[in-house]
Amino acid sequence: MVAASRRADAVWYPETDNMGEHALQRFITELLRGVLERWLRAQGRVAFAGANQFVYWREGDPHASRAPDVYVLEGVPQDAPEVGSWKTWEGHAPSFALEVCSADNWQKDYDDAPADYDAMGVRELVIFDPGATPAAAGGYDGSSTAVSEVFSRAWPANAASACGARSSAASSASRTPMDTRGCGSPPVPTATS
């Protein structure tokens, strides 16, 4: 139960950063969180589909946090009591997280998100970049400009770099998707998963 695991902390963990979102990013987040919630319910899974709440992964360090655009907490019912933020040491690490790249600060999602979510214990991370342009070559048919990348904890520690994760220099120079074929596959909804 969520309430039973809550306790008073000596360290203050903020529950908001008063940061705005672009309209497209907000629309995508609202749409996908609702779809994910309904899909989990239809599968009979006890899971909380949330959005934009801080998740802290290092006790005593309020800077070790992210607010996933969309996330899933397995074992937490959707109608759980209101929680301002989640703490992994209380047993609440997301199993899935989705980051929607914003128009003005998209590099942070490519550069920082994989390592942060790995430290948090997230098993699946999807980075969705609606502002990316199609790659000039290599398996991408160009029919859509949206790009997503999937990172999985089952990979070795250097998987992000092995699968083409961009450095800050490369990210600032280009916003074309990288070739991640062979680097994993997106989670596929099944009746048993």
Buried (B, 14 or more C-beta within 10 A) or exposed (E): EBEEEEEEEEEEBBEEEEEEBBEEBBEBBBEBBEEBBEEBEEEEBEBBBBBBBBBBBBBEEBEBBBBBBBBBBBEBEBEBEEBEBBBBEBEBBBBBBBBBBBEEEBBBBBBEBBEBBBEBBBBBBBBBBBBBEBBEEEEBEEEEEBBBBBBBBEBEEEBBEEBBBBEEEBBEEEBBBBEBEEBBEEBEEEEEE
